[in-house]
């Protein structure tokens, strides 16, 4: 009894070596399970014999043993004798089990964390760049009306110009935190509710980007540093090439089954860029700096005097009225005064274009990066990433451009590698306990050989139930090794 308990407990020890958020979760769970198993051993050696002595008579024990235990022993003995007399059949069945285990493993769905209905969700929204606060408020009120009309909604709160974590954002960005009614009071789960609202907003409220995520998943993603399930990192030396590649990949990625809430490179507010031609300016006796100074003074303003008050002075900025400054055609006709007192339009001295500036430039390991992200609606993480890889493999990348798959997939692969290492250490620890018990390697290895064969049942059940293999289930596999032995 002590040895069988030890084989279970020693499997917990390597799990304490896990790092990151996964390690933080599982260390506490492993400690709890180990203490529970050790306490069960204590009760099995002390309390259970006392209760048997008090409440179970020898005659009743023999009757129960003869009625229930002996048939099991006879059936077990018959099965063992049958197996020993048909060794090649057993060997063939074992090899078949191994083959089926490998087959099921490569066809099972995979994920990062288990899916669950948390009873609420977060809707992040992003209006077009440059949208005024009043216009953003008007658009978001349309979304709020649809949230109110959903029968599953219990309460919600909205922020504009801020987001979870008390971060200040621009005026066209924010989030809505929605609490749903208890699961017993609604017919649909949180995923069905989010999909319904996503479809309503996409069809009826244009010009706004939305993203759905459950609260706990969002917090764990932020702690892990990998908030998005699908994340494609494009690296290169030229931002224009990365933008062109992102525009080419965008429609292909969005066609992948189950991909939702796709986000590409976020552009900034509309801007007017003036490229002064030094040759044209020089013919009229002007330098590039002089043209820029005149345009800046009229469009941005110049402080020509000050208003003096008792305790301070206030600068008075003089500029053209907004009706002139915010009109592209007027900017092209902006009057420039030459040294000869001639007035020429700005368009005669410069190339003027309307562009959308970058809100941020992202780098990773000192490499310029463009980020494409998306969330998942139906398929498992492993299947979605395999489709993404097929799209990337079929796309011709510009010279000097590379890509990497990040997000939850990167975190999942890292966690699986760590858990495989933990599984190896757990098997080694169990082997040590068996060798100490039997004082020989051969019987220890024979008993331990049963553990890998149990994986067939694991992967078969995952496929039958449509459950994705995630880090929690992987830890269950590690614990199962000690139980099987």
Secondary structure, DSSP 8 states (H G I E B T S, - for coil): -HHHHHHHHHHHHGGGG--HHHHHHHHHHHHHHHHHHHHHHHHHHTHHHHHHHHH--HHHHHHHIIIIIHHHHHHHHHHHHHHHHTHHHHHHHHHHHHHHHHHHHHHS-B-SS-----SEEEEEEEE-TT--HHHHHHHHHHHHHHHHHSTTEEEEEEEESEETTTEE--TTEEEEEEEE--GGG-SS-HHHHHHHHHHHHHHHS-SEEEEEE-HHHHHHHHHHT---SEEEEEEES-HHHHHHHHHHHHHHHHTSTTEEEEE---EEEEEEEEEE-HHHHHHTT--HHHHHHHHHHHHT-EEEEEEE-SS-EEEEEE---HHHHT-HHHHHT-EEE-TTS-EEEGGGTEEEEEEEEES--EEETTEEEEEEEEEESSS-HHHHHHHHHHHHHTS---TT-EEEE-HHHHHHHHHHHHHHHHHHHHHHHHHHHHHHHHSSHHHHHHHHHHHHHTHHHHHHHHHHHT--B-HHHHHHHHHHHHHH-
